[in-house]
C-alpha cells in the first residue's frame, strides 16, 4: 500500500499497534514480522490472514490447546547446518529435535475434524510434510540431555569402558593415599580437588615438601598447596589421554550427524518458519482478544461501513481506567464518498477520523478490529493523511503553505482506490480565502471518486456538504445544558462549534462574551444558534424515539405472551379431543385383538380335535355372542334416544329397562326380590337387581 506522507502510519498510531503485537510474540521470526507489518492490497491475502487470526482467537476463547509451546529461535543453528564441515553441539541438536517434535505435534493436532474446522490454520503447513527420520537420527546418537550415547560408535564404547576402569582404579589408589596423608596431618580441610583436569590433594603449605609429586598451584591465601601425588601421575596421564580420545570421537560423531542432517536443512528452515508463523498468528489472536477484535466482511470496491467501531488504543486506555468508550458508526460509499465532520473542539472529531484510518490499516494488515461483525470494509491502494500542524522548518514553509503542498499531492494522486483524511481543512489562512480553497479541493476529490473524512469549523464547508452530491455532513454531539462533549457522531447534519457555550463553561467574563457576539455577523450567529437548537432537538427526539421503541418492544412481548396463551389453550383442547378419539379407537383395537386371539385358538383346536362338532359349537357360540352384542348395542342406542336412567327401587307402574337386552317395559307387580314386567303383550318375571328405572326423554332432547 502507498501512503502519504511518510509519517502517515505514525500519525494514525499504527506503530503503537505494532508494538502491542510484538509484546505478544515469543519467537524472533514473529517479532520481526510484527515490527514491520505488511499492509496488503490483495483480497485473498487479507482474508487468509484475518481468517487465521479469527480461528486462533476461537481456540483461545474456547480454551483449546494448540501445540506451539516452544519459543524456538534457531536461525544460527540452521545456518550452521547448511555450511559444509560445520559441527553442531549436542545442545544445538536437542533444539533441532524440539523443532521436529513441535512440527510432529502440529501435524498430529490436525485430525480430520480439525482440518475441516480450521482450514486457514491448516494452510500454514499445506505445502510441507513431517519427516520422522530427523528425530530418529538424533535419538540414535544423543540421549535426552544432548550427550552422545556410548553405542554411537564401537570406538567410543571402548574408550568409555577404558575410562570407567581407569577412573575406578585412580579413585581406589587416591583414597589410599589420602588416608595415609590424613593420618600424618598433612591434608587441609578441603582434602581434594581437580586442577587442569588432574586429580590433586590439598596439603597444608608448610607440609608440601613432605609429599612427593607435582605442585599444580596454591590457594589465594598461600595456606594450601595442591599436589598431584607421585603414585597417581601415570594413571592420571592415561585418563587424560583417554578423555582426549573421547572428545575427538564425540566431535567426529557430531560432525557426521551434522553432515547427515544437512540434507534436511531446507526442510528444517521451513519448520522453523512454520513455528514462527503460528506464533505470529497466536500474537494477532491475543491482541484481538485484548481489543475485542472481530472479523468484518471484505469488499473489493472502495467502501467503508463501520458498525459500533472503537479506536483500539482508546478502548484499551479506557478499559484500564474503567471508563466507557463511545462507539462510532460510519458509512462511506459511492453515494456518500466524503464525510465533513464539524462540532466543538475536544469533541472527538480527530479521534473519529483516526479511528477509521487506523482500523482500515489494521484490516489490510490482517488484524481483527474492534467493530461489530456486521461491519464491511473495502480495500484501498493508497492512504493520504493531513493531521495537525505540519509546518516545515527545513523548507521554511508556513503551516498553510505546508497544508496547500499536501493538498496539491492529494489532488494530483487521488483516485477511486484512495482513502484520505484531512484534519481542519483550510485552516491556517484567512477564513474566507481558506474556506474558498477548501471548497475547491473537496470538489476535486469528489470528482476523482476518492473516499475520505474531513474535519472543519468552516461554515461554507458545512453548507457545501449539504448541497453537493457525494459529500455528507456529520456532527459531534454536545450537551449544551451540561456543557459536555458526548463524543458521538451524528451523520446527516452539520454541527455547531459551541464557541460561546464553551466560553461560558470555562468562566470567561460575560461582558467579553457579549461584546464578541455583537461583533459576529448576525446571519452567521443565527445559523450557529440554529445548529445548536437543531442538535439539542435531535437529541430530545432520539431520547423519545428510544422510549417509543421500548414501549413497542413491551407491547410486542405482551402480544407474543397472549398469542402463546391462546395457542396453548387451543392445543390443550385438541389434545383432549384426540384423547377421547384415541380412547374409542383403543377399545375397538383391544376388542379386535381379543377376537383375533379367540379365532386363532379355534383354528388351532380344529386342526388337533378329533370331534369337529365341539369346535363348530365353540365357533357358533362366539359368533352368536358377537351378534347378540351387536343387537344389544343397537337396542341400547335406540333406548338412549328415547329414555333416560332415573335409578332407585322399581315400584308397580314404573318404566324399567332390563340390563341384559335393554328391553323396556312396565312393572305390574313386585314379589319380594322379583318383579312382573309387562313387555308388549307378554308378562316377564325378572330379578329386581336386573332392572333399571327409566323415564321418557324430554321432547326437545329426542334425536330424530
C-alpha positions in Angstrom: 0.0 0.0 0.0 1.1 3.5 -0.8 0.8 6.2 1.9 1.4 9.9 2.2 3.3 11.5 3.9 6.0 9.1 5.2 4.8 9.8 8.7 1.2 8.8 7.8 1.3 5.4 9.7 2.8 7.1 12.8 0.2 9.9 12.7 -2.5 7.2 12.7 -0.6 5.5 15.6 -0.2 2.2 13.6 3.3 1.9 15.1 1.6 1.6 18.6 -0.5 -1.4 17.3 2.7 -3.0 16.0 4.4 -2.5 19.4 1.4 -4.2 21.2 1.6 -7.1 18.7 5.4 -7.5 19.3 4.7 -7.9 23.1 2.6 -11.0 22.4 5.3 -12.6 20.2 7.7 -15.3 21.6 9.9 -16.0 18.6 12.3 -13.7 16.7 10.5 -14.6 13.4 7.2 -13.4 14.8 8.7 -10.3 16.5 10.4 -9.3 13.2 7.1 -9.8 11.3 5.1 -7.9 13.8 7.5 -5.0 14.0 7.2 -4.5 10.2 3.6 -5.4 9.5 2.8 -5.7 5.8 -0.3 -3.8 4.6 -1.8 -5.9 1.8 -3.9 -4.7 -1.1 -4.9 -8.1 -2.4 -8.1 -9.5 -1.0 -7.0 -13.2 -0.9 -4.0 -12.3 1.4 -6.1 -10.2 3.7 -8.9 -12.7 4.0 -6.5 -15.5 4.7 -4.7 -13.6 7.5 -7.9 -12.4 9.0 -9.4 -16.0 9.0 -6.2 -17.4 10.6 -6.4 -14.8 13.4 -10.1 -15.5 13.8 -9.6 -19.3 14.0 -6.8 -19.0 16.6 -8.9 -16.5 18.6 -11.7 -19.1 18.7 -9.1 -21.6 20.1 -8.1 -19.1 22.8 -11.7 -18.3 23.8 -12.7 -22.0 23.9 -9.6 -22.9 25.9 -8.4 -25.4 23.3 -4.7 -26.4 23.1 -2.6 -25.7 20.1 0.9 -27.3 20.1 3.2 -24.3 19.6 4.6 -24.1 23.2 8.3 -23.9 22.2 9.8 -20.4 21.6 12.4 -21.6 19.1 14.9 -19.2 17.7 17.2 -21.4 15.7 18.4 -19.1 12.9 22.1 -19.6 13.9 21.8 -23.4 14.2 20.1 -23.7 10.8 22.7 -21.6 9.1 25.5 -23.8 10.5 23.6 -26.9 9.4 23.8 -25.7 5.8 27.6 -25.0 5.9 29.8 -27.9 4.8 32.2 -29.1 7.6 30.2 -27.3 10.4 29.7 -29.2 13.7 26.6 -28.6 15.9 26.8 -29.3 19.7 24.6 -31.8 21.5 22.6 -28.9 22.9 22.0 -27.4 19.5 20.9 -30.8 18.2 18.4 -31.0 21.0 17.0 -27.7 20.0 16.6 -29.0 16.4 14.9 -32.1 17.9 12.4 -29.8 19.8 11.7 -28.2 16.5 10.9 -31.5 14.8 8.9 -32.6 17.8 6.9 -29.4 17.7 6.1 -29.9 14.0 5.1 -33.6 14.7 2.7 -32.4 17.3 1.2 -29.8 14.9 0.7 -32.4 12.2 -0.9 -34.8 14.7 -3.2 -32.0 16.0 -4.8 -31.5 12.6 -7.0 -34.6 12.6 -9.9 -35.0 10.2 -12.4 -32.8 12.1 -9.9 -30.0 12.8 -8.8 -29.9 9.2 -12.4 -29.1 8.4 -12.9 -26.7 11.3 -9.7 -24.7 10.9 -8.8 -24.6 7.2 -6.9 -21.3 7.4 -4.6 -22.5 10.1 -4.1 -25.7 8.2 -2.9 -23.6 5.2 0.3 -22.8 7.1 1.5 -26.5 6.7 -0.3 -27.3 3.5 2.9 -27.2 1.3 5.2 -29.3 3.5 5.3 -32.7 5.3 6.6 -34.2 8.5 9.9 -36.1 8.2 10.2 -38.6 11.2 13.8 -39.5 10.2 15.1 -36.3 11.7 14.1 -37.2 15.2 15.2 -40.9 14.7 18.7 -39.8 13.6 19.2 -37.6 16.6 17.8 -40.1 19.1 20.2 -42.8 17.8 23.2 -40.6 18.6 22.1 -38.4 21.6 20.3 -39.1 24.8 17.6 -36.7 26.3 20.3 -34.5 27.8 22.1 -34.0 24.5 25.0 -36.3 25.4 26.4 -38.7 22.8 25.4 -42.2 23.6 28.0 -44.9 24.4 26.8 -47.1 21.5 27.1 -44.2 18.9 30.3 -46.0 17.7 32.2 -49.1 18.8 35.4 -47.0 19.3 33.5 -44.6 21.7 32.1 -47.6 23.6 35.7 -49.0 24.1 37.1 -45.6 25.1 34.4 -45.0 27.7 34.8 -48.5 29.1 38.5 -47.9 29.5 37.8 -44.5 31.1 35.4 -46.2 33.6 38.0 -48.7 34.6 40.9 -46.3 34.9 38.8 -43.8 36.9 37.8 -46.5 39.3 41.4 -47.6 39.7 42.5 -44.0 40.3 39.7 -43.5 42.9 40.8 -46.5 44.9 44.5 -45.5 44.7 43.8 -41.9 45.6 41.6 -42.9 48.6 44.6 -44.9 50.0 47.0 -42.0 49.5 44.5 -39.6 51.1 44.0 -41.8 54.1 47.8 -42.1 54.6 48.3 -38.3 54.4 45.4 -37.7 56.7 47.0 -39.8 59.4 50.1 -37.7 59.0 48.1 -34.5 59.5 49.2 -33.0 56.1 45.7 -32.8 54.5 43.8 -29.4 54.5 40.1 -29.1 55.2 39.0 -29.3 51.5 41.1 -32.6 51.2 41.0 -32.9 47.3 40.2 -31.0 44.1 40.7 -31.0 40.3 43.2 -28.7 38.7 43.9 -28.7 34.9 41.7 -31.8 34.7 44.0 -33.7 37.1 43.1 -35.1 40.5 45.1 -33.4 43.2 45.3 -33.5 47.1 45.0 -30.3 49.2 48.1 -30.1 51.6 48.9 -27.5 54.2 51.5 -25.3 52.7 54.1 -26.0 55.4 54.0 -29.7 54.6 54.1 -29.5 50.8 57.8 -30.7 50.7 56.9 -33.8 52.7 54.6 -35.1 49.8 56.3 -36.3 46.6 54.5 -35.3 43.4 53.8 -32.4 41.1 52.8 -29.0 42.6 49.8 -27.7 40.5 49.1 -24.5 42.4 48.3 -22.8 45.7 45.3 -21.1 47.2 44.9 -17.3 47.2 45.9 -17.2 50.9 49.0 -19.3 50.2 48.0 -21.6 53.1 47.0 -24.6 50.9 49.1 -26.3 48.2 47.6 -28.6 45.5 49.8 -31.6 44.7 49.4 -34.5 42.4 50.8 -37.5 44.3 53.7 -39.3 42.6 51.9 -42.6 42.6 48.9 -41.3 40.6 50.8 -39.4 37.8 50.9 -42.3 35.4 47.3 -43.1 36.0 46.2 -39.5 35.6 48.2 -39.4 32.3 46.3 -42.4 31.0 42.9 -41.0 31.9 43.9 -37.6 30.4 44.8 -39.4 27.1 41.5 -41.4 27.1 39.5 -38.2 27.7 41.1 -36.5 24.7 40.4 -39.6 22.6 36.8 -39.5 23.8 36.5 -35.8 22.9 37.9 -36.4 19.4 35.5 -39.3 18.8 32.5 -37.3 20.1 33.5 -34.5 17.8 33.7 -36.9 14.8 30.3 -38.4 15.6 28.7 -35.0 15.9 30.3 -33.9 12.6 28.9 -36.9 10.9 25.5 -36.3 12.4 25.6 -32.7 11.2 26.5 -33.8 7.7 23.6 -36.3 7.6 21.1 -33.8 8.9 22.3 -31.1 6.5 20.3 -32.9 3.8 17.2 -31.7 5.7 18.5 -28.1 6.3 15.9 -26.6 3.9 13.1 -28.6 5.4 14.1 -27.6 8.9 14.2 -24.0 7.8 10.6 -24.4 6.7 9.7 -26.0 10.0 11.3 -23.0 11.8 9.2 -20.6 9.7 6.1 -22.6 10.4 6.5 -22.4 14.2 7.3 -18.7 13.9 4.2 -18.2 11.7 1.9 -19.9 14.2 3.5 -17.8 16.9 2.7 -14.7 14.9 -0.9 -15.8 14.3 -1.2 -16.5 18.1 0.0 -13.0 18.8 -2.6 -11.5 16.5 -5.3 -13.6 18.1 -4.2 -12.5 21.6 -4.3 -8.8 20.5 -7.8 -9.4 19.1 -8.9 -10.8 22.5 -7.4 -7.7 24.2 -9.3 -5.2 22.0 -12.4 -7.3 21.4 -11.5 -7.7 17.7 -13.9 -9.2 15.1 -13.8 -10.3 11.5 -15.6 -7.8 9.3 -16.8 -8.6 5.8 -14.5 -7.5 2.9 -15.3 -5.9 -0.4 -13.1 -5.4 -3.4 -14.6 -2.0 -4.0 -13.7 1.2 -2.1 -16.3 1.0 0.7 -16.4 1.6 4.5 -19.3 0.6 6.7 -18.3 0.6 10.4 -20.8 -0.5 13.0 -20.0 0.1 16.7 -16.3 0.8 15.9 -13.8 1.6 18.6 -10.4 3.2 18.5 -8.3 0.2 19.8 -5.8 2.3 21.7 -8.5 4.4 23.3 -10.5 1.3 24.1 -7.5 -0.3 26.0 -6.8 3.0 27.8 -10.4 3.4 28.9 -10.7 -0.2 29.9 -7.6 0.1 32.1 -9.1 3.2 33.7 -12.6 1.7 33.9 -14.1 4.3 31.7 -16.7 3.8 28.9 -15.7 4.1 25.2 -18.3 5.6 22.8 -18.5 3.6 19.6 -18.7 5.2 16.1 -21.0 4.3 13.2 -19.7 5.5 9.8 -20.5 4.6 6.2 -18.6 5.9 3.1 -19.7 4.5 -0.3 -20.2 5.6 -3.9 -23.2 7.7 -3.0 -21.6 9.4 0.1 -17.9 9.5 -0.6 -16.7 12.3 1.7 -17.9 12.9 5.3 -17.4 16.5 6.6 -17.4 16.4 10.4 -18.0 19.6 12.4 -18.6 20.3 16.0 -16.9 21.7 19.1 -13.1 21.4 19.8 -12.2 18.4 22.0 -15.5 16.8 20.9 -13.9 13.8 19.2 -13.6 14.9 15.5 -9.9 13.9 15.2 -10.3 10.7 17.2 -13.2 9.7 14.9 -11.0 10.4 11.8 -8.1 8.5 13.3 -10.4 5.6 14.2 -11.4 5.0 10.6 -7.9 5.3 9.3 -6.3 3.0 11.9 -9.0 0.3 11.5 -8.6 0.3 7.8 -4.8 -0.1 8.1 -5.3 -2.9 10.7 -7.7 -4.9 8.5 -5.4 -4.7 5.4 -2.5 -5.9 7.7 -4.6 -8.9 8.6 -5.6 -7.8 12.2 -9.0 -8.3 13.6 -10.6 -5.0 14.6 -12.9 -3.8 17.4 -16.2 -3.5 15.4 -19.5 -5.3 15.2 -19.1 -8.4 12.9 -21.8 -6.8 10.5 -19.2 -4.2 9.5 -17.9 -4.1 6.0 -14.6 -2.7 4.7 -13.3 -2.3 1.2 -9.6 -2.5 0.1 -7.7 0.7 -0.7 -4.4 1.0 -2.6 -3.3 4.3 -1.0 -3.9 6.3 2.1 -3.3 10.1 2.4 -3.4 12.0 5.6 -3.1 15.6 6.8 -3.4 15.9 10.5 -2.3 18.8 12.8 0.4 21.4 12.4 2.7 20.2 9.5 4.8 23.3 9.3 8.2 22.6 7.7 11.2 24.4 9.2 13.6 22.8 6.7 11.9 24.3 3.7 10.8 27.5 5.6 7.1 26.7 4.8 4.3 28.1 7.0 1.5 26.0 8.3 -0.8 27.0 5.5 1.9 26.6 2.8 2.6 23.1 4.1 -1.2 22.5 4.1 -1.5 23.6 0.4 1.5 21.5 -0.5 -0.1 18.4 0.9 -3.4 19.3 -0.8 -1.6 19.6 -4.1 -0.3 16.0 -3.7 -3.8 14.8 -2.8 -5.4 16.3 -5.9 -2.7 15.1 -8.2 -2.6 11.5 -6.9 -6.1 10.7 -5.6 -8.3 8.1 -7.4 -11.1 5.7 -6.8 -9.0 3.5 -4.5 -7.7 6.3 -2.3 -8.7 6.8 1.3 -7.9 10.3 2.6 -8.1 12.2 6.0 -7.8 15.9 6.4 -8.0 17.5 9.8 -9.1 21.1 9.8 -9.3 21.6 6.0 -8.4 25.2 5.0 -7.0 26.2 8.4 -4.0 28.5 8.8 -5.2 31.2 6.5 -7.9 33.9 6.2 -11.2 32.1 6.9 -12.9 33.4 3.7 -9.9 32.6 1.4 -9.0 29.4 3.2 -12.7 28.3 3.0 -12.8 29.0 -0.7 -9.7 26.9 -1.4 -11.2 24.1 0.8 -14.4 24.0 -1.3 -12.4 23.7 -4.5 -10.2 20.9 -3.0 -13.3 19.0 -1.9 -15.0 19.4 -5.3 -11.9 18.0 -7.0 -11.6 15.0 -4.6 -15.3 14.1 -5.2 -14.8 14.1 -8.9 -11.8 11.7 -8.5 -14.1 9.3 -6.6 -11.8 9.3 -3.6 -13.3 8.4 -0.2 -12.3 10.3 2.9 -13.1 12.2 6.1 -12.6 16.0 6.6 -13.0 17.9 9.9 -13.7 21.6 9.8 -15.2 24.6 11.6 -15.8 26.5 8.3 -19.5 27.4 7.8 -19.2 27.4 4.0 -18.0 23.7 4.0 -21.0 22.7 6.1 -23.3 24.5 3.6 -21.4 22.9 0.7 -21.7 19.4 2.1 -25.4 19.9 2.5 -25.9 20.6 -1.2 -23.1 18.8 -3.1 -23.8 15.1 -4.2 -21.2 12.8 -2.8 -20.5 14.9 0.3 -22.4 14.4 3.6 -22.3 16.4 6.8 -21.6 14.9 10.2 -21.6 16.4 13.7 -20.0 15.5 17.0 -22.8 15.9 19.5 -22.6 18.3 22.5 -24.6 18.5 25.7 -25.3 22.3 25.8 -27.1 22.0 29.2 -24.2 20.4 31.0 -21.6 21.9 28.5 -20.0 18.5 28.0 -19.0 16.8 24.7 -20.7 13.4 24.1 -18.1 12.0 21.7 -20.9 10.7 19.5 -21.1 11.2 15.7 -24.4 12.0 14.1 -24.4 11.7 10.2 -26.6 13.9 8.1 -26.4 17.3 9.6 -23.6 19.8 10.4 -22.5 20.6 14.0 -22.1 23.8 15.9 -18.7 24.9 17.3 -20.4 26.0 20.5 -17.9 28.8 20.7 -19.8 30.9 23.1 -21.2 28.0 25.1 -17.7 26.7 25.8 -16.5 30.3 26.7 -19.3 30.4 29.3 -18.3 27.0 30.5 -14.7 28.0 31.3 -15.9 31.1 33.1 -15.0 33.9 30.6 -16.2 37.3 31.6 -19.9 37.6 30.4 -19.2 41.2 29.2 -16.5 39.9 26.9 -18.7 37.2 25.5 -21.5 39.8 24.9 -19.1 42.1 23.0 -17.8 39.1 20.9 -21.4 38.2 20.0 -22.1 41.7 18.9 -19.0 41.7 16.6 -20.1 38.4 14.8 -22.1 38.7 11.6 -25.9 38.4 12.5 -26.6 35.7 9.8 -23.6 33.7 10.9 -24.6 33.9 14.6 -28.2 33.0 13.8 -27.1 29.9 11.8 -24.8 28.7 14.5 -27.6 29.2 17.1 -29.9 27.3 14.8 -27.5 24.4 14.6 -27.3 24.4 18.4 -31.0 24.3 18.7 -31.4 21.6 16.0 -28.8 19.4 17.7 -30.5 19.6 21.1 -33.9 19.0 19.4 -32.4 16.0 17.7 -31.1 14.6 21.0 -34.6 15.1 22.5 -36.1 13.2 19.6 -33.6 10.4 19.9 -34.5 10.1 23.6 -38.2 10.0 22.8 -37.5 7.5 20.0 -35.7 5.2 22.4 -38.6 5.4 24.9 -41.1 4.7 22.0 -39.0 1.7 20.9 -39.0 0.4 24.5 -42.8 0.7 24.6 -43.2 -1.1 21.2 -40.9 -3.9 22.4 -43.0 -4.3 25.6 -46.2 -4.4 23.6 -44.7 -6.9 21.2 -43.7 -9.0 24.2 -47.2 -8.9 25.7 -48.7 -9.7 22.3 -46.4 -12.8 22.0 -47.3 -13.9 25.5 -51.1 -13.6 24.7 -50.7 -15.5 21.5 -48.8 -18.2 23.3 -51.5 -18.5 25.9 -54.2 -18.7 23.2 -52.2 -21.3 21.3 -51.7 -23.3 24.5 -55.4 -23.3 25.2 -56.2 -24.4 21.6 -53.5 -27.1 21.9 -55.0 -28.4 25.1 -58.5 -28.6 23.6 -57.1 -30.5 20.6 -55.2 -32.9 22.9 -58.4 -33.6 24.9 -60.3 -34.3 21.7 -57.6 -36.6 20.5 -57.6 -38.4 23.8 -61.3 -39.1 23.5 -60.9 -40.3 19.9 -57.9 -42.5 20.9 -59.8 -44.0 23.9 -62.6 -45.2 21.5 -60.0 -46.4 19.0 -58.0 -48.2 21.7 -61.2 -50.0 22.9 -62.0 -51.1 19.4 -58.4 -52.3 18.7 -58.4 -54.3 22.0 -61.7 -55.9 21.1 -60.5 -56.9 17.6 -57.3 -58.3 19.0 -59.3 -60.4 21.5 -61.5 -61.7 18.7 -58.4 -62.5 16.6 -56.9 -64.4 19.5 -60.1 -66.5 20.0 -60.4 -67.2 16.3 -56.7 -68.4 16.1 -57.4 -70.7 19.1 -60.5 -72.2 17.4 -58.4 -72.8 14.2 -55.7 -74.5 16.3 -58.3 -76.6 18.1 -59.9 -77.5 14.8 -56.6 -78.9 13.5 -56.0 -81.0 16.6 -59.6 -82.1 17.5 -61.0 -85.5 16.5 -64.5 -84.4 17.3 -65.0 -81.4 15.0 -68.6 -80.8 16.2 -67.3 -79.4 19.5 -65.2 -76.9 17.7 -68.1 -75.9 15.5 -70.2 -75.3 18.6 -67.5 -73.0 20.1 -67.4 -71.0 16.8 -71.2 -70.7 16.7 -71.2 -69.6 20.4 -68.6 -67.0 19.7 -70.3 -65.6 16.6 -73.7 -65.7 18.3 -72.4 -63.8 21.3 -70.9 -61.3 18.9 -74.2 -61.0 17.0 -76.1 -60.7 20.3 -73.7 -58.0 21.4 -74.3 -56.1 18.2 -78.1 -56.4 18.6 -77.8 -55.3 22.3 -75.7 -52.3 21.2 -78.4 -51.4 18.6 -81.2 -51.7 21.2 -79.2 -49.6 23.7 -78.6 -46.9 21.0 -82.4 -46.9 20.4 -83.1 -46.8 24.1 -80.7 -43.9 24.6 -82.6 -41.9 22.0 -85.9 -42.2 23.9 -85.3 -42.8 27.6 -83.1 -41.6 30.4 -82.0 -43.6 33.5 -83.7 -42.5 36.8 -82.5 -45.2 39.2 -83.9 -46.2 42.6 -86.1 -49.2 43.5 -88.7 -50.4 41.0 -92.4 -49.9 42.0 -95.6 -51.0 40.3 -96.3 -48.6 37.4 -92.6 -47.7 36.9 -91.0 -47.9 33.5 -87.9 -50.2 33.7 -85.1 -51.4 31.4 -83.7 -54.9 31.5 -79.9 -54.8 31.8 -79.2 -57.8 29.7 -81.2 -56.9 26.5 -82.1 -53.3 27.1 -85.8 -54.0 26.6 -88.3 -51.5 28.2 -91.5 -52.5 30.0 -93.9 -51.5 32.8 -93.8 -53.1 36.4 -97.1 -54.8 37.1 -96.3 -56.4 40.4 -93.4 -56.7 42.9 -93.0 -60.1 44.6 -90.1 -60.0 47.2 -86.9 -59.8 45.2 -88.6 -60.3 41.8 -91.0 -58.2 39.7 -93.5 -58.9 37.0 -92.8 -56.7 34.0 -95.2 -56.3 31.1 -93.2 -56.2 27.8 -95.5 -55.7 24.9 -98.3 -58.3 25.4 -96.1 -60.7 27.4 -95.5 -60.5 31.2 -92.0 -61.5 32.3 -90.8 -62.3 35.8 -87.3 -60.9 36.5 -84.9 -60.2 39.4 -85.2 -56.6 40.7 -81.4 -56.2 40.5 -81.5 -56.8 36.7 -83.9 -53.7 36.3 -83.1 -50.0 35.9 -85.9 -47.4 36.5 -86.2 -45.1 33.5 -88.2 -42.2 32.2 -89.1 -40.6 28.9 -86.6 -38.1 27.5 -87.9 -34.5 27.2 -89.3 -33.8 23.7 -86.6 -31.3 22.8 -83.8 -33.7 23.6 -85.1 -36.6 21.4 -83.0 -37.4 18.5 -84.9 -37.7 15.2 
